[in-house]
Structures are given as structure tokens and as C-alpha cells.
Amino acid sequence: MDSDFLERVQNITLTEEEGEVIKVRSTHRDKILVACSLSLLGRFLTTRLYNQSAAKSLLRSVWKMGADLKIVDVGDGLFQFKFALEIQLKWVIQNGPWSFENHPLVLRRWEKGMTARTVTFNSIPLWVQVWGLPFDLIFDEATRDIGGGLGSIVEIDNKAFSSEQARFVRVRVKIPPDKPLRWSGVVANLEGDMARIGFKYERLVGFCYQCGKIGHKARECSCPRDKNQHGLPYGEWLKAGFRGSVSKPVGRSGQPSHRDNGDEGFHGGRGSSHLTHTLGTGTVRSPAGVDGNTRNVTDPPYQSGVRLMGRNNYEDNYKANNAAMDQLIMGSIEN
């Protein structure tokens, strides 16, 4: 393993000659710094072996950025994704999380001084649905407080505060993958009235029903089971049906890219080797590249007679076809 070698190098006592500092010229460093600043570091969060070539090929196929995207293998399952434009990098972040064969892809931006050995991934952004809130707590500030109890808040979906749907509120949170997911909690208003609330997680893959952590399945879990335990503590009920929408990336012209009719896209699902790209409902265009072309990235438009809708009219479609949409977006995930 590359990491074993690097760890050994760090622990070796250097001779006087070996300890001499090698000064590196910086003629082209500015150009390299720009390239690194437009890159993400990523790793598939899994304990299983997987086909890295297939994963990279499918990411290129789905993101459709052509020569603008370079995927560099830097060892031990770590990749550096290099983009031509800042908007392309942000588009990938905003439209995640991404996964391959139910292995979630964790990403973070490059920072100066990073090496393959020092890169760590402390969180994965997930949309969390908060169910069971008292009516007088369905507002922005309360949602922010609750989301802050789960992790670092990325954004809040304000739609529930002004729409006809208020069964739950949504908040996107950076979840630590090394901690069990919370499925319930207790909230209290200023008067001390308390209520039990529940959490559901959108696009949840690679999730252990034994320990509640992301990155492995129950049969691979090292967490010991209680001999009196009947069944598993976690289950499918933590997974929410997808309701989100994809942001419209801005092309080089500065105009929002438009939606169009989808291609017959690839599908995630039981036994599928395809990338579960989880872009959201509808079809979007990925950001224009350096050649000025706009590249299409699509969701599969049909499945079992269900058509995925745009943001303005997805709600009725979601209510009528919840189970079918779950199957389409999430796939049938075994644990």
C-alpha cells in the first residue's frame, strides 16, 4: 500500500545528508497553484474493492466535461479531480452527493500543503428531512438550530415555510461519516414544550444498519452485536424519497443553462454497475467548458411510467409516485 510506504518514510531517522533540505525552483509554480485551486480531492467511502477504471469512466460520462475534467489517481483510492473552470467544480459539489455501486464519493477542495498522506474527509453533505415538528416551530431559525445539532449546515430549503407542503422541513448538513446517523431527537420551544422529531436522509447509500455509520454494510461491520438484539437497529426507514432540485449552472456567457428533454440515461438500481449520479429531478446541463460547448448531464427520464419533473411541478409527481421515484433515484439497496 502507498500509505504504508509513506508512513514508513515518515518514521525513518534521516542521516545528515538525507536531512539536507532540497530547495525547489518555482518557475511554473503559479500555474500549478491555479490548477490545484480548481481541483477536488475525493475517495469512495467503502471497505470493498471496486473497479476504479469503471468509476472514473462513468464520472466522466455523467459529468460530461470532456477534456476539461482530469481525474488523477494519487494512490490508495484517492483521486484528484481537476477542472477548467470554477463553476464546474462548484457544480459538482452542489449537485452531490455522488456514488458508484452504492459507494458514496466524499469530496473536499484542495488546500495548499496537502499531500496524499494528509488528506482527510471529515464529512459528507446530505439533505436531511426533519419530521414531526410542532407547527409553531416550522420556520427558518428553528430548522437552523436543529440542523446545527446534526452537523455543519450547508443550506436550508425554505420551500416548506411558504408552500402547501409542511409535513417536514429540509436542511443540508455536513454529516461526519464516522458517527452514527441520528434517527430521532427532542426539541423544545421557549415555553419548555417538548416534542419528539424524526430524521430521514435523502440519497443515503453505503449505510450500515448495525452501527448507523456510512461507508460499509452490516455484514462488514466490526461493531459487536448485542446477544439479545433482535434485528438491526437501523433500516430502510431512514432513507427518504428524493425531493430536491438541481441548481442551474451558469455557462461561460453568464446566462443560466436551460433544462431540456432527457436522454435515455443510465440507471442506478439492484445489481446495476452504473453510477448513481443523484443529480436531482429533471434534466440539467453541466457548465460550459473552455471550448464554449455546453455539455448535457441527464437523469433517466422514465422508469415504470414515471416521469421526473422540474422544480415547479415535482411535488404532485412525488406524492403520486413516491415508491417508484425512490426506486429510480436510489436504486434498490441491499444491506
Secondary structure, 3 states (H helix, E strand, C coil): CHHHHHHHHHHCCCCCCCCCCCCCCCCCHHHHHHHHHCEEEEEECCCCCCCHHHHHHHHHHHHCCHHHCEEEEEECCEEEEECCCHHHHHHHHHCCCEEECCEEEEEEECCCCCCCCCCCCCCEEEEEEEECCCHHHCCHHHHHHHHHHHCEEEEEEHHHHCCCCCCEEEEEEEECCCCCCCCEEEEECCCCCEEEEEEEEECCCCECCCCCCECCCHHHCCCCCCCCCCCCCCCHHHEECCCCECCCCECCCCCECCCCCCCCCCCCCCCCCCEECCCCECEEEECCCCCCCCEEEECCCEECCEECCCHHHHHHHHHHCHHHHHHHHHCCCCC
